[in-house]
Amino acid sequence: MLLTATVALVPHGLTTRLPRQMAPAHGRSRALHSVAAPAVAPAGDFSTAVGYDAWTSKLDYPAFRKEVHELGARLGNEQGQDDVEHLKRMISWSNGFGALGLLTMWMSSPIGRLMSIVGLSTWTCTRWTMIGHHISHGGYNRQDDPKKGGTGRFTTYRFAVGSVYRRARDWFDWMLPEAWNVEHNNLHHYRLSESGDPDLVERNLEMMRSLPLPRFVKYFAVAALSAMWKWYYYAPNTYKQLKISEMRKAGQYVSEADAHEAFVLPLALLDRNEAKKYNTGPVDFMMKCMGPYLLLRFFLLPAPLLLLGRNFFWAAVTNLALADALSNIHSFIIIATNHCGDDMYKFVNSCTPRSGTFYMRAITSSANFRTSNGVDKNGKARSVHGFTADVNDFFHGWLNYQIEHHCWPQLSMLSYQKAAPQLREICDRHGVPYLQQNVFRRLKKTADIMVGATSMRPFAEEWEYGPDRFTWADQKQLEAQVLKDQLEGTSQAVA
């Protein structure tokens, strides 16, 4: 099993200090219910903040927060019909690749097969990373509000959720959109690079990192994983997070070991006891999550070709399968690399949403790839340049703006193009590292983390800005359980 979390994690802050490797629990599905922790005065011990980390002792968090927050608010207020039209243009580009793939999927010649695979793969990848991603975050909620004359389709509440029909029409992939919204929009975004982040690569690949195998074998395993990661890991794991969210909302306790343990496809289908922990099982998982996509995409979609002959049908099935592998690889390259590398930080405690610390973490634990504007030889951002900007960003799945996206998840794709040079300038003035590199360079850094060649950069607890510390509601629940365990001599919280 390539993706396994092996450590039970519990938060700090108890009367009796727990081991440092323990950390917070996961959050809820919709609104992020939370309980603010008492403000903690900054520790002020920056004796270890030297070299690359020296900036941490100089950052004025309130001033930094003011500038970043005001920029995001201004960009949001400036959004309008241009943003919706830009979204529709990107949808048309994505659908164009889809049409190419569908019209050629019956072909078995080398050229025909290549066109089908590239078309179908790009369609699937961009439908997720660009369209489903930004709409589910609410990037177009205000612009497409039915109360203001919009259609409502491109809003968080209607796009791809609520029925198999909407899922197939809007964003059809291995993951259940509702499950992805919980895992990604809530847990990942608001606990970025903490132990409560379900996408913390270093922890999720702990087993591979520690295996006593030649490193080249591990790199090969990473390459193999990239071709199947959505159905092997991401679909079952996001569904598990949805089920945990439902359980916690119903008052059921879920241990941190279970919350962090990777729930991969073999467990979802073959280990009934493991699945039962999350109120699911093979039938439930297949019917609600992976089954509709598997059936409709790979069998019903090419079924009309049976009228022309079985050879055409199986050629289409083959092309669909190969396109899926390529789409997995494409999405792995532009997604797994966003928050991973020995030049990115991981954190101990949670922080207040939209605080100075929140924005700092969004920037220093994310990497941009080549963006529409790019940078000149002096490291300064160039202005946005239209069509070629969109082409560049389209093939990056618009994930080349991860810094801006994690600062303001609710903005449109067009706003991120406008935001990048302005946010970079703010970071330069405040001395906050703003990382932008070629996607393949980030891929190498990510693979190095996965195989154990390098490690994430720890952001020492004593460097944290105390007033921004925060305790989520599920963390408070966990602390209460740990205290009860201590008093009763049990260990449910870490079981």
Secondary structure, 3 states (H helix, E strand, C coil): CCCCCCCCCCCCCCCCCCCCCCCCCCCCCCCCCEECCCCCCCCCCCCCCCHHHHHHHCCCHHHHHHHHHHHHHHHHHHCCHHHHHHHHHHHHHHHHHHHHHHHHCCCCCHHHHHHHHHHHHHHHHHHHHHHHHHHHCCCCCCCCCHHHCCCCCCCCCCCCCCCHHHHHHHCCCCCCHHHHHHHHHHHHHHCCCCCCCCCCHHHHCHHHHHCCCCHHHHHHHHHHHHCCHHHHHHHHHHHHHHHHHHHHHCCCCCCHHHHHCCCCHHHHHHCHHHHHCCCCCHHHHHHHHHHHHHHHHHHHCCHHHHHCCHHHHHHHHHHHHHHHHHHHHHHHHHHCCCCCCCCCEECCCEECCCCHHHHHHHHHCCCECCCCCCECCCCCECCCCHHHHHHHHHHCCCHHHHHHHHHCCCCCHHHHHHHHHHHHHHHHHHCCCCCECCHHHHHHHHHHHHHCCCCCEECCHHHCCHHHEEEEHHHHHHHHHHHHHHHHCCCHHHC
